[in-house]
Amino acid sequence: MKLKKLPYDLTVCKVYDVSGINLSADICFVGKTDEELSLVCKTEDAPAETVERDDGWRGFRIEGVLDFSLIGILSELSTILAENKIGIFAVSTFNTDYILVKTDNFDRAMNVLAAEGYEVAEY
């Protein structure tokens, strides 16, 4: 399976409303529940006003379109990283999954996954 590194720093935050979110940015994940409005975006695109903010993330995506019948892909990746004491923040889209790790663990995460047989590609 091929993993593709994202070439930018990411921020995970909670926002008050959608007015400060740049929905035309290259990468923008918005999640809303009855309790919160969350955003994952490039650090440079993060709104000035947030409820909470956590900078210092890097990410990669699973290349290709994943069929909904595929089982355990995210579980396998997260298990490998957890066994190596690397925490994740996962985001799924209709096509694929994205995994974020803290910047100081990113290179180690890529090396661990490559050692497990995953092909890691630059963006």
Sequence and secondary structure as in RCSB ss.txt:
>XXXX:A:sequence
MKLKKLPYDLTVCKVYDVSGINLSADICFVGKTDEELSLVCKTEDAPAETVERDDGWRGFRIEGVLDFSLIGILS
ELSTILAENKIGIFAVSTFNTDYILVKTDNFDRAMNVLAAEGYEVAEY
>XXXX:A:secstr
 EEEE SS EEEEE S GGG  TTSSSEEEEE SS EEEEEEGGGS SS SEEEEEEEEEEE S   TT  SHHH
HHHHHHHHTT   EEEE SS EEEEEEHHHHHHHHHHHHHTT EEE  
